[in-house]
Structures are given as structure tokens and as C-alpha cells.
Amino acid sequence: MRNEVLTFKRERILSEASALFYERGFTATTLDDIAARLGVTKPFIYGHFRSKADLLAAVCRPPLELTLAAAARVAKAEGTNSDRLKQLIAELTSIFLEHRSNVSIYARDALSLEPPARSEIESLKNRRNRVIMDLLRSGVTAREFDVDDLSAASLALFALIAGVPQAAKNGSNRTVAENTPEEIAKLALRMVGARDGKLPRSGSSVRSKQSRTSHAGGTH
């Protein structure tokens, strides 16, 4: 029971901190603001988090952990590379939608993270991106995808997903949540030269003059 109470209190703090970071930005939000929103004093927050920066890391981390877990799981799933890519893009899009405030906060305030936390979160992102790069590479080898530059393709896919939270904020949340993951996944297949798991048509849908060694990842 004690652990459940502590978890509940921690989640309450994270929820209010996330809402304020999203509304005002990390820099413009103080621990006093968070305490006032919760109806508590700052020592209550310090009982669960070392600092405001510690809170920021806890807000930014979940989407990275969830997307890494999804990428690792889908990479081992049965089916073609096209099947796996379609499933993965749909799952990542759903995660970005469900955690849109966390994603937006990380995109805007990542530089405010303390170096150890920033390195940890970057490591999660890089591990996730390597899984996706391996999936793209496997699809190219199997002649399911028609991609000249894996790094450029990965960047394009993440740019596609990263734009979804803002679209959801500006539009109908219900419509976006219900329809977007599947539509984004279908578009992703077309971007890599495949259509709904079928072999690609001649000619690459994703071509770039960028170096193959360029960094892949996107904003989140």
C-alpha cells in the first residue's frame, strides 16, 4: 500500500509539472508554480524529485522508453519487413499522440536537461533509431524497400511522425487519434517504395544527396 501511495503522489507531481512545462515552458515554470498547482509545499516535491531538472527528465523519458520497447518488439515480429514497418510506424505514431505533451516538451526543452539525463535519453533514442535503421536495411536487402539513403529515409520517417502531435493539437483530437496512425503507416510504406507490404515499384520514393553517414533520429 505504501508503494502505491508513493507512486500515486509521484504521478500527480509529474502530471502537474508536465501540464505547466507544456503551457509555459520549462524555464518559465518554477517549483513554486508546481507546488501551488498541487496545493502543497516545495518540500513535498523534493520528497520525490531532486530538482526541477529531475522532473523534466522524468517527463521526457517515457515516450523514448515506450518507442524503444515498441521498436524492439516489432523488429522480432513475424511477417515481411513491410508488415513490420507498417506496424511499427502505427505504434510509434500512437505513442506520440498519447504522450504528445511529453514529446513537445522534449523537443522544446531538451537543452535544459542535465548532462547525465540528456545522455541517457539520447542513448534511448539512438538505440530505438538503430532498430529502425536495421529494419529499413533488411527491407532493402530483401528488395521490399527501394531506398538509396537509409539515413535520409529514417530522418524523413521521424519527421513524418514528429509532426503528428502538433496536428492533433490544432485539429480534432478524436479524428486524429482514430485515423492518423494507420494513415501515417501507409504513407511511410509509400515513402520507402512499398505499398501495403507489396514489392516496390521501380524508382525510389525516398532519394537524397545527403551523406549516408548523416545522423538519423528526428526531434524525438
PASEBA-1860 file (N, C-alpha, C; in nm, 3 decimals):
! residues 220
1> MRNEVLTF> 0.082/-0.121/0.000/0.000/0.000/0.000/0.086/0.126/0.000 ~ 0.195/0.123/0.079/0.281/0.240/0.086/0.340/0.273/-0.051 ~ 0.384/0.169/-0.121/0.440/0.192/-0.254/0.337/0.249/-0.349 ~ 0.213/0.203/-0.338/0.106/0.254/-0.423/0.081/0.402/-0.395 ~ 0.085/0.441/-0.269/0.065/0.581/-0.233/0.178/0.667/-0.286 ~ 0.302/0.618/-0.271/0.417/0.693/-0.322/0.411/0.708/-0.474 ~ 0.370/0.602/-0.542/0.357/0.608/-0.687/0.251/0.707/-0.728 ~ 0.138/0.706/-0.656/0.030/0.800/-0.685/0.077/0.944/-0.669
9> KRERILSE> 0.148/0.972/-0.560/0.197/1.108/-0.536/0.296/1.151/-0.643 ~ 0.384/1.059/-0.680/0.483/1.090/-0.782/0.414/1.118/-0.916 ~ 0.315/1.039/-0.950/0.244/1.059/-1.076/0.166/1.191/-1.076 ~ 0.113/1.228/-0.963/0.043/1.358/-0.953/0.138/1.473/-0.978 ~ 0.256/1.465/-0.918/0.356/1.570/-0.939/0.395/1.576/-1.087 ~ 0.420/1.460/-1.146/0.459/1.456/-1.287/0.350/1.511/-1.377 ~ 0.227/1.479/-1.345/0.115/1.526/-1.426/0.105/1.677/-1.427 ~ 0.113/1.738/-1.309/0.102/1.884/-1.300/0.226/1.953/-1.357
17> ASALFYER> 0.344/1.894/-1.332/0.466/1.952/-1.388/0.462/1.948/-1.540 ~ 0.418/1.836/-1.594/0.408/1.822/-1.739/0.312/1.925/-1.797 ~ 0.198/1.944/-1.732/0.100/2.041/-1.781/0.158/2.182/-1.782 ~ 0.230/2.217/-1.676/0.287/2.351/-1.667/0.403/2.369/-1.764 ~ 0.490/2.269/-1.776/0.600/2.277/-1.873/0.543/2.294/-2.014 ~ 0.436/2.224/-2.042/0.374/2.230/-2.175/0.313/2.367/-2.201 ~ 0.246/2.422/-2.098/0.178/2.551/-2.113/0.276/2.668/-2.117 ~ 0.375/2.667/-2.027/0.460/2.785/-2.007/0.604/2.766/-2.054
25> GFTATTLD> 0.647/2.642/-2.069/0.787/2.614/-2.096/0.860/2.584/-1.966 ~ 0.968/2.507/-1.976/1.042/2.467/-1.857/1.100/2.588/-1.783 ~ 1.163/2.678/-1.856/1.231/2.791/-1.794/1.134/2.882/-1.720 ~ 1.016/2.902/-1.775/0.919/2.994/-1.715/0.839/2.931/-1.601 ~ 0.859/2.802/-1.577/0.787/2.732/-1.470/0.878/2.715/-1.350 ~ 0.829/2.748/-1.232/0.907/2.729/-1.109/0.849/2.615/-1.027 ~ 0.928/2.568/-0.933/0.878/2.466/-0.842/0.764/2.521/-0.757 ~ 0.768/2.651/-0.729/0.657/2.713/-0.656/0.528/2.704/-0.737
33> DIAARLGV> 0.539/2.722/-0.869/0.421/2.711/-0.955/0.362/2.570/-0.948 ~ 0.451/2.471/-0.953/0.405/2.332/-0.949/0.343/2.301/-0.814 ~ 0.407/2.347/-0.707/0.354/2.323/-0.573/0.217/2.389/-0.556 ~ 0.203/2.511/-0.609/0.075/2.582/-0.599/-0.034/2.508/-0.676 ~ -0.001/2.455/-0.793/-0.098/2.380/-0.872/-0.143/2.254/-0.797 ~ -0.050/2.194/-0.723/-0.080/2.073/-0.648/-0.147/2.102/-0.513 ~ -0.131/2.227/-0.465/-0.182/2.260/-0.333/-0.094/2.205/-0.223 ~ 0.039/2.201/-0.248/0.134/2.150/-0.150/0.249/2.250/-0.137
41> TKPFIYGH> 0.348/2.215/-0.055/0.468/2.297/-0.042/0.583/2.232/-0.120 ~ 0.688/2.309/-0.144/0.801/2.256/-0.221/0.865/2.133/-0.156 ~ 0.875/2.125/-0.023/0.933/2.004/0.037/0.860/1.876/-0.004 ~ 0.730/1.886/-0.032/0.656/1.770/-0.079/0.714/1.721/-0.212 ~ 0.746/1.815/-0.302/0.804/1.779/-0.431/0.945/1.723/-0.413 ~ 1.023/1.787/-0.326/1.160/1.741/-0.303/1.164/1.600/-0.242 ~ 1.054/1.558/-0.184/1.047/1.423/-0.130/1.044/1.317/-0.239 ~ 1.019/1.361/-0.364/1.008/1.267/-0.476/1.105/1.298/-0.590
49> FRSKADLL> 1.147/1.424/-0.602/1.237/1.465/-0.711/1.344/1.557/-0.655 ~ 1.466/1.541/-0.706/1.578/1.619/-0.653/1.571/1.767/-0.692 ~ 1.514/1.793/-0.811/1.517/1.929/-0.863/1.415/1.942/-0.975 ~ 1.400/2.064/-1.025/1.312/2.086/-1.140/1.367/2.014/-1.263 ~ 1.498/2.011/-1.277/1.559/1.941/-1.390/1.534/1.790/-1.381 ~ 1.532/1.738/-1.260/1.500/1.596/-1.240/1.356/1.568/-1.284 ~ 1.267/1.660/-1.257/1.129/1.649/-1.302/1.123/1.650/-1.455 ~ 1.199/1.739/-1.517/1.199/1.747/-1.662/1.242/1.614/-1.723
57> AAVCRPPL> 1.346/1.554/-1.669/1.393/1.425/-1.721/1.285/1.319/-1.708 ~ 1.215/1.319/-1.596/1.108/1.221/-1.574/0.992/1.242/-1.669 ~ 0.969/1.366/-1.710/0.863/1.396/-1.807/0.905/1.354/-1.948 ~ 1.032/1.374/-1.983/1.079/1.348/-2.119/1.104/1.200/-2.146 ~ 1.136/1.124/-2.044/1.182/0.986/-2.063/1.076/0.888/-2.115 ~ 0.951/0.890/-2.067/0.854/0.785/-2.103/0.834/0.761/-2.253 ~ 0.816/0.864/-2.337/0.796/0.834/-2.479/0.915/0.762/-2.543 ~ 1.037/0.795/-2.499/1.155/0.728/-2.552/1.158/0.582/-2.510
65> ELTLAAAA> 1.126/0.555/-2.384/1.124/0.417/-2.335/1.017/0.336/-2.408 ~ 0.901/0.395/-2.427/0.791/0.325/-2.494/0.821/0.299/-2.641 ~ 0.878/0.398/-2.710/0.908/0.378/-2.852/1.022/0.279/-2.872 ~ 1.120/0.277/-2.782/1.227/0.178/-2.790/1.170/0.038/-2.770 ~ 1.084/0.022/-2.670/1.023/-0.109/-2.645/0.941/-0.155/-2.764 ~ 0.866/-0.063/-2.824/0.784/-0.097/-2.941/0.873/-0.139/-3.057 ~ 0.980/-0.063/-3.081/1.070/-0.095/-3.192/1.135/-0.231/-3.174 ~ 1.182/-0.260/-3.053/1.246/-0.389/-3.026/1.148/-0.504/-3.042
73> RVAKAEGT> 1.024/-0.485/-2.996/0.923/-0.591/-3.006/0.881/-0.615/-3.151 ~ 0.852/-0.510/-3.224/0.804/-0.524/-3.362/0.913/-0.580/-3.452 ~ 1.039/-0.545/-3.425/1.150/-0.594/-3.507/1.158/-0.747/-3.505 ~ 1.108/-0.809/-3.398/1.112/-0.955/-3.385/0.981/-1.021/-3.428 ~ 0.885/-0.941/-3.469/0.753/-0.995/-3.506/0.761/-1.072/-3.637 ~ 0.664/-1.161/-3.658/0.658/-1.236/-3.782/0.605/-1.147/-3.895 ~ 0.625/-1.193/-4.020/0.577/-1.117/-4.134/0.691/-1.059/-4.214 ~ 0.656/-0.983/-4.315/0.756/-0.920/-4.401/0.811/-0.794/-4.336
81> NSDRLKQL> 0.917/-0.742/-4.392/0.970/-0.615/-4.343/0.867/-0.504/-4.360 ~ 0.790/-0.510/-4.467/0.685/-0.410/-4.489/0.579/-0.420/-4.381 ~ 0.542/-0.543/-4.343/0.445/-0.563/-4.235/0.496/-0.502/-4.106 ~ 0.623/-0.529/-4.076/0.681/-0.480/-3.950/0.693/-0.328/-3.951 ~ 0.735/-0.272/-4.063/0.748/-0.126/-4.069/0.612/-0.059/-4.053 ~ 0.512/-0.113/-4.119/0.377/-0.056/-4.108/0.328/-0.062/-3.964 ~ 0.348/-0.176/-3.898/0.306/-0.189/-3.758/0.382/-0.094/-3.668 ~ 0.513/-0.085/-3.691/0.596/-0.001/-3.604/0.560/0.146/-3.618
89> IAELTSIF> 0.545/0.194/-3.740/0.512/0.336/-3.759/0.377/0.368/-3.697 ~ 0.282/0.276/-3.709/0.150/0.298/-3.647/0.163/0.304/-3.495 ~ 0.243/0.215/-3.437/0.260/0.214/-3.291/0.333/0.339/-3.243 ~ 0.439/0.379/-3.315/0.512/0.499/-3.274/0.423/0.622/-3.283 ~ 0.342/0.629/-3.388/0.251/0.742/-3.402/0.150/0.746/-3.288 ~ 0.099/0.630/-3.250/0.004/0.624/-3.138/0.068/0.669/-3.008 ~ 0.195/0.628/-2.987/0.267/0.670/-2.866/0.288/0.820/-2.866 ~ 0.328/0.875/-2.980/0.349/1.020/-2.990/0.219/1.096/-2.964
97> LEHRSNVS> 0.107/1.041/-3.010/-0.021/1.106/-2.986/-0.061/1.100/-2.839 ~ -0.047/0.981/-2.780/-0.086/0.963/-2.641/0.000/1.047/-2.547 ~ 0.126/1.066/-2.583/0.219/1.141/-2.498/0.263/1.270/-2.567 ~ 0.169/1.333/-2.634/0.204/1.450/-2.717/0.265/1.563/-2.636 ~ 0.218/1.584/-2.512/0.275/1.692/-2.432/0.419/1.661/-2.395 ~ 0.448/1.535/-2.358/0.585/1.496/-2.324/0.677/1.514/-2.445 ~ 0.627/1.473/-2.562/0.706/1.483/-2.685/0.737/1.629/-2.716 ~ 0.637/1.716/-2.701/0.656/1.858/-2.729/0.753/1.922/-2.631
105> IYARDALS> 0.742/1.882/-2.504/0.832/1.936/-2.402/0.977/1.896/-2.432 ~ 0.997/1.770/-2.468/1.134/1.726/-2.500/1.189/1.800/-2.621 ~ 1.107/1.816/-2.723/1.153/1.884/-2.845/1.194/2.028/-2.816 ~ 1.123/2.093/-2.725/1.147/2.234/-2.697/1.253/2.255/-2.589 ~ 1.255/2.167/-2.486/1.336/2.194/-2.367/1.448/2.093/-2.342 ~ 1.483/2.014/-2.443/1.587/1.912/-2.423/1.718/1.971/-2.374 ~ 1.751/2.092/-2.419/1.878/2.153/-2.380/1.881/2.192/-2.232 ~ 1.764/2.192/-2.168/1.759/2.224/-2.025/1.782/2.101/-1.937
113> LEPPARSE> 1.789/1.984/-2.000/1.818/1.863/-1.924/1.960/1.867/-1.871 ~ 1.983/1.810/-1.753/2.119/1.798/-1.702/2.195/1.698/-1.788 ~ 2.326/1.718/-1.806/2.404/1.632/-1.897/2.384/1.482/-1.879 ~ 2.385/1.428/-1.756/2.364/1.283/-1.742/2.228/1.238/-1.794 ~ 2.124/1.314/-1.764/1.990/1.279/-1.811/1.980/1.293/-1.962 ~ 2.042/1.398/-2.015/2.039/1.418/-2.160/2.107/1.303/-2.232 ~ 2.221/1.259/-2.177/2.294/1.147/-2.237/2.212/1.018/-2.231 ~ 2.146/0.997/-2.118/2.064/0.876/-2.102/1.950/0.875/-2.204
121> IESLKNRR> 1.882/0.988/-2.218/1.769/0.996/-2.310/1.816/0.987/-2.454 ~ 1.931/1.049/-2.486/1.987/1.037/-2.621/2.022/0.892/-2.652 ~ 2.070/0.820/-2.551/2.103/0.679/-2.569/1.979/0.598/-2.602 ~ 1.869/0.625/-2.533/1.743/0.556/-2.563/1.700/0.584/-2.706 ~ 1.710/0.711/-2.746/1.670/0.750/-2.882/1.758/0.681/-2.986 ~ 1.889/0.678/-2.963/1.981/0.617/-3.059/1.958/0.466/-3.072 ~ 1.929/0.401/-2.958/1.901/0.257/-2.962/1.774/0.230/-3.042 ~ 1.673/0.311/-3.022/1.549/0.296/-3.099/1.575/0.319/-3.247
129> NRVIMDLL> 1.650/0.422/-3.279/1.676/0.454/-3.419/1.757/0.346/-3.490 ~ 1.847/0.281/-3.416/1.925/0.173/-3.477/1.835/0.055/-3.514 ~ 1.736/0.028/-3.431/1.642/-0.080/-3.462/1.568/-0.048/-3.592 ~ 1.526/0.076/-3.607/1.452/0.115/-3.727/1.544/0.114/-3.850 ~ 1.668/0.159/-3.833/1.763/0.154/-3.943/1.788/0.010/-3.988 ~ 1.797/-0.081/-3.891/1.818/-0.222/-3.924/1.697/-0.277/-3.999 ~ 1.577/-0.234/-3.961/1.457/-0.279/-4.031/1.455/-0.227/-4.175 ~ 1.492/-0.101/-4.194/1.499/-0.046/-4.328/1.605/-0.119/-4.412
137> RSGVTARE> 1.719/-0.145/-4.351/1.827/-0.214/-4.421/1.783/-0.355/-4.461 ~ 1.714/-0.422/-4.371/1.665/-0.557/-4.401/1.565/-0.554/-4.517 ~ 1.480/-0.451/-4.519/1.383/-0.438/-4.626/1.448/-0.412/-4.761 ~ 1.555/-0.334/-4.760/1.629/-0.306/-4.884/1.696/-0.434/-4.933 ~ 1.759/-0.508/-4.841/1.827/-0.632/-4.877/1.728/-0.733/-4.936 ~ 1.607/-0.737/-4.878/1.504/-0.830/-4.926/1.430/-0.777/-5.049 ~ 1.470/-0.659/-5.095/1.409/-0.593/-5.212/1.262/-0.561/-5.189 ~ 1.228/-0.536/-5.063/1.093/-0.489/-5.030/1.087/-0.337/-5.032
145> FDVDDLSA> 1.197/-0.271/-4.998/1.204/-0.126/-4.996/1.300/-0.078/-5.104 ~ 1.272/0.037/-5.157/1.358/0.098/-5.260/1.410/0.229/-5.205 ~ 1.518/0.222/-5.130/1.574/0.337/-5.059/1.722/0.350/-5.092 ~ 1.763/0.465/-5.139/1.904/0.489/-5.170/1.985/0.530/-5.047 ~ 1.922/0.602/-4.956/1.993/0.658/-4.841/1.915/0.625/-4.715 ~ 1.964/0.530/-4.638/1.893/0.485/-4.518/1.879/0.596/-4.415 ~ 1.984/0.677/-4.400/1.979/0.786/-4.302/1.873/0.888/-4.339 ~ 1.868/0.923/-4.468/1.768/1.019/-4.513/1.628/0.963/-4.498
153> ASLALFAL> 1.611/0.834/-4.526/1.480/0.771/-4.512/1.435/0.772/-4.366 ~ 1.528/0.740/-4.275/1.496/0.739/-4.133/1.457/0.879/-4.085 ~ 1.533/0.979/-4.127/1.501/1.118/-4.092/1.362/1.156/-4.142 ~ 1.331/1.117/-4.265/1.201/1.151/-4.323/1.087/1.085/-4.247 ~ 1.107/0.958/-4.207/1.002/0.888/-4.132/0.978/0.954/-3.997 ~ 1.087/0.992/-3.928/1.070/1.056/-3.798/1.011/1.196/-3.810 ~ 1.045/1.266/-3.917/0.984/1.397/-3.938/0.834/1.382/-3.958 ~ 0.794/1.276/-4.028/0.653/1.248/-4.050/0.580/1.225/-3.918
161> IAGVPQAA> 0.640/1.141/-3.832/0.578/1.109/-3.704/0.579/1.229/-3.611 ~ 0.690/1.304/-3.611/0.705/1.416/-3.518/0.604/1.526/-3.542 ~ 0.550/1.535/-3.664/0.452/1.639/-3.692/0.313/1.606/-3.645 ~ 0.291/1.481/-3.604/0.156/1.439/-3.567/0.104/1.507/-3.440 ~ 0.183/1.517/-3.332/0.129/1.582/-3.211/0.079/1.724/-3.235 ~ 0.151/1.802/-3.316/0.107/1.938/-3.344/-0.022/1.938/-3.425 ~ -0.032/1.845/-3.520/-0.155/1.834/-3.598/-0.273/1.797/-3.509 ~ -0.247/1.711/-3.413/-0.354/1.672/-3.320/-0.396/1.790/-3.233
169> KNGSNRTV> -0.299/1.872/-3.194/-0.329/1.989/-3.111/-0.415/2.089/-3.187 ~ -0.391/2.101/-3.318/-0.462/2.201/-3.398/-0.595/2.152/-3.454 ~ -0.612/2.017/-3.458/-0.732/1.963/-3.519/-0.822/1.892/-3.421 ~ -0.903/1.802/-3.475/-0.994/1.723/-3.393/-0.917/1.608/-3.332 ~ -0.901/1.609/-3.200/-0.823/1.505/-3.134/-0.881/1.366/-3.157 ~ -1.012/1.354/-3.154/-1.073/1.223/-3.172/-1.045/1.170/-3.313 ~ -1.063/1.256/-3.413/-1.039/1.214/-3.551/-0.894/1.175/-3.572 ~ -0.803/1.257/-3.520/-0.661/1.230/-3.537/-0.622/1.100/-3.467
177> AENTPEEI> -0.668/1.082/-3.343/-0.632/0.964/-3.267/-0.683/0.836/-3.332 ~ -0.800/0.843/-3.395/-0.860/0.724/-3.454/-0.801/0.692/-3.590 ~ -0.768/0.791/-3.669/-0.733/0.769/-3.808/-0.585/0.786/-3.841 ~ -0.515/0.872/-3.770/-0.381/0.909/-3.810/-0.278/0.795/-3.807 ~ -0.268/0.712/-3.702/-0.163/0.610/-3.701/-0.164/0.521/-3.825 ~ -0.281/0.475/-3.864/-0.290/0.389/-3.982/-0.253/0.464/-4.109 ~ -0.298/0.589/-4.121/-0.267/0.668/-4.241/-0.119/0.702/-4.248 ~ -0.059/0.734/-4.134/0.084/0.764/-4.131/0.164/0.640/-4.169
185> AKLALRMV> 0.120/0.523/-4.121/0.189/0.399/-4.154/0.183/0.370/-4.304 ~ 0.069/0.392/-4.365/0.056/0.370/-4.509/0.145/0.467/-4.587 ~ 0.149/0.591/-4.541/0.234/0.690/-4.607/0.381/0.653/-4.593 ~ 0.419/0.601/-4.477/0.558/0.559/-4.455/0.598/0.450/-4.554 ~ 0.508/0.355/-4.579/0.538/0.250/-4.676/0.561/0.307/-4.815 ~ 0.480/0.405/-4.852/0.498/0.467/-4.983/0.630/0.542/-4.989 ~ 0.670/0.604/-4.877/0.795/0.680/-4.874/0.917/0.590/-4.897 ~ 0.909/0.465/-4.853/1.024/0.375/-4.872/1.005/0.286/-4.994
193> GARDGKLP> 0.907/0.316/-5.078/0.891/0.246/-5.203/0.810/0.119/-5.197 ~ 0.734/0.099/-5.090/0.650/-0.019/-5.079/0.505/0.026/-5.063 ~ 0.414/-0.062/-5.099/0.272/-0.030/-5.084/0.201/-0.145/-5.014 ~ 0.163/-0.121/-4.888/0.087/-0.219/-4.812/0.151/-0.358/-4.813 ~ 0.284/-0.361/-4.801/0.352/-0.487/-4.792/0.390/-0.547/-4.925 ~ 0.351/-0.486/-5.038/0.385/-0.538/-5.170/0.525/-0.491/-5.210 ~ 0.581/-0.560/-5.308/0.713/-0.519/-5.357/0.705/-0.381/-5.419 ~ 0.809/-0.300/-5.408/0.805/-0.163/-5.458/0.800/-0.155/-5.609
201> RSGSSVRS> 0.744/-0.047/-5.655/0.750/-0.016/-5.797/0.891/0.029/-5.832 ~ 0.923/0.036/-5.958/1.056/0.081/-5.998/1.071/0.228/-5.964 ~ 1.190/0.265/-5.921/1.215/0.405/-5.885/1.196/0.426/-5.738 ~ 1.290/0.485/-5.673/1.281/0.505/-5.529/1.190/0.621/-5.495 ~ 1.112/0.602/-5.386/1.028/0.710/-5.337/1.101/0.800/-5.241 ~ 1.213/0.751/-5.191/1.293/0.832/-5.098/1.434/0.836/-5.150 ~ 1.476/0.949/-5.203/1.612/0.964/-5.253/1.669/1.094/-5.196 ~ 1.797/1.090/-5.169/1.859/1.209/-5.113/2.006/1.213/-5.147
209> KQSRTSHA> 2.059/1.334/-5.158/2.201/1.350/-5.182/2.278/1.361/-5.052 ~ 2.203/1.347/-4.937/2.271/1.355/-4.809/2.369/1.240/-4.797 ~ 2.474/1.259/-4.720/2.570/1.153/-4.694/2.505/1.040/-4.620 ~ 2.545/0.917/-4.649/2.492/0.801/-4.580/2.534/0.798/-4.434 ~ 2.627/0.880/-4.400/2.671/0.884/-4.262/2.601/0.992/-4.182 ~ 2.504/1.063/-4.244/2.436/1.168/-4.171/2.360/1.109/-4.057 ~ 2.338/1.187/-3.952/2.276/1.138/-3.829/2.127/1.120/-3.848 ~ 2.075/1.003/-3.810/1.932/0.977/-3.821/1.869/0.994/-3.684
217> GGTH> 1.742/1.039/-3.679/1.677/1.045/-3.549/1.558/1.133/-3.540 ~ 1.557/1.251/-3.597/1.445/1.342/-3.578/1.451/1.409/-3.444 ~ 1.341/1.472/-3.408/1.341/1.550/-3.286/1.317/1.466/-3.163 ~ 1.260/1.348/-3.182/1.233/1.272/-3.061/1.262/1.125/-3.079
END
